[in-house]
Amino acid sequence: MIHLAKALIVIGDSRAAETLSRTLSAQGYTCTHTDTGAEVDALIISHAPDVLIIGPDLKGEHQKDLAARLKSSPATKGLPLFYLSAEPLEQTGDSLLDLGIDDAVIWPVHPDLVLARLRPLARVATMRTEYLARRAVMDAENLSPEAPDAAETATPPSILVIGPEGTAETVTQAIVDAQVMVAADLVEAQRLMDERLFDAAVMAPAGNPQPYLDLCLQVRRNVRLFNLPVVFISGDGSADDLATAMSMGASSALRADAGITELRFTLRVLVRRQRLRWALRRSLGSQLTPATVDPVIPGVYSLPFLDLCLTARLSGAETRVRRFSVIEFAFAGVESIRHEFGEESERSLISQIGQWLTLLVRAEDMVASLGGSRFAVVLPDTPLSEAQVVMHRIAGVISNTEFAAKDVYRVVTVWPFVNAAEVVAGDTPESLLARAAAVVGEGLAPW
């Protein structure tokens, strides 16, 4: 069974909970559900969910009271909470913001919409879990830096508006402290997104929506921009149009007649999530210290620290399995640089390869040196099928990259040999890395 994340579903309607559970399970989620608020605390302890979905009509505790209790508790306030609201967000949005709700939709709704909106929450949960897991290893080994936990900053939200002038006024009414920048057309919008970092973008097509949808898809395919929250405001407002926008990469899709409160809730939760994601990136980056990085390759974890992290991750596999995959890279062409130009040139080339690997993976992924020109990449909450896609994408980029090694007065290219393995019960760090081993010249063809 592919595992991407654990979801705890708390809904009074058991039939709806089962339908939602089937939809999420088919896409790699491990689901547990209850109709009683009193059972939630025990289930959080026993099942360690990555995300929590709370719906109406609970037994014993009101939905909003349960959400407020969980978001006020230090033990559960960091758990992403998806709220299925029985009331329009135009009525409840501000109160849900005050509670710290991470996202919400009107209920009942098609389970596919819940699935689409849940994935970003699961991604943030993975980042937080990885930060805490590595921090625990560092604490146990007395390696921890003085790094603050992720926190939301108080600076005004920066929002790019792509659409008619009236859209910017509406956004300003919704978030009075927002720094709003308006793009005159789609070309300028692309330029602004390439030049600046925004907390969110609002697309509101005045006519044909297809060019806006195409731009939204381009954002999702852009390595630098793919996490940018995009709110798509549909002039049609039909369910099909809203579903199309979501399928093309919109983070949220609203009707043109959506109220100010609903727009405010949508933008606030997306901005909050985006800032949390950046704060977690900084926190993960702070764990690259002289005690954890490879002595030769800056920005890449050392083999001893990788072994500590894998050991800690696998030690709890009997009770709390978190699926993950490991990719191993071996690069042909590096030894020839050493023979021709010396060890310093070889180290320069290996360092560049390591830096490229860190740029081509997610913040929560772990790149470590295995010695020489061999590297491992740990991909949390990633099944083998997805790891293989990542593996070939990275290999394709690096095989087409021209490196400039120190004191080497010609273009240098390398040939990646790659392999991947997914963790299985009973694995040790040694057995997992052995299955993932990419061996140059011993039966594995290069990418």
Sequence and secondary structure as in RCSB ss.txt:
>XXXX:A:sequence
MIHLAKALIVIGDSRAAETLSRTLSAQGYTCTHTDTGAEVDALIISHAPDVLIIGPDLKGEHQKDLAARLKSSPA
TKGLPLFYLSAEPLEQTGDSLLDLGIDDAVIWPVHPDLVLARLRPLARVATMRTEYLARRAVMDAENLSPEAPDA
AETATPPSILVIGPEGTAETVTQAIVDAQVMVAADLVEAQRLMDERLFDAAVMAPAGNPQPYLDLCLQVRRNVRL
FNLPVVFISGDGSADDLATAMSMGASSALRADAGITELRFTLRVLVRRQRLRWALRRSLGSQLTPATVDPVIPGV
YSLPFLDLCLTARLSGAETRVRRFSVIEFAFAGVESIRHEFGEESERSLISQIGQWLTLLVRAEDMVASLGGSRF
AVVLPDTPLSEAQVVMHRIAGVISNTEFAAKDVYRVVTVWPFVNAAEVVAGDTPESLLARAAAVVGEGLAPW
>XXXX:A:secstr
   SEEEEEE S HHHHHHHHHHHHHTTEEEEEESBGGGHHHHHHHH  SEEEE SS BSS HHHHHHHHHHSTT
TTTS EEEEESS HHHHHHHHHHHT SEEEESS  HHHHHHHHHHHHHHHHHHHHHHHHHHHHHHTT        
    S  EEEEES HHHHHHHHHHSTT EEEEESSHHHHHHHHHHS  SEEEE  SS SHHHHHHHHHHHH TTT
TT  EEEEESS  HHHHHHHHHTT SEEEETT  HHHHHHHHHHHHHHHHHHHHHHHHHHTT  TTTB SSSTTS
B HHHHHHHHHHHHHTTTTS   EEEEEEEEETHHHHHHHH HHHHHHHHHHHHHHHHHTS TTSEEEEEETTEE
EEEEET  HHHHHHHHHHHHHHHHT  B  TT  S B  EEEEEEEE  TT  HHHHHHHH   TTTT    
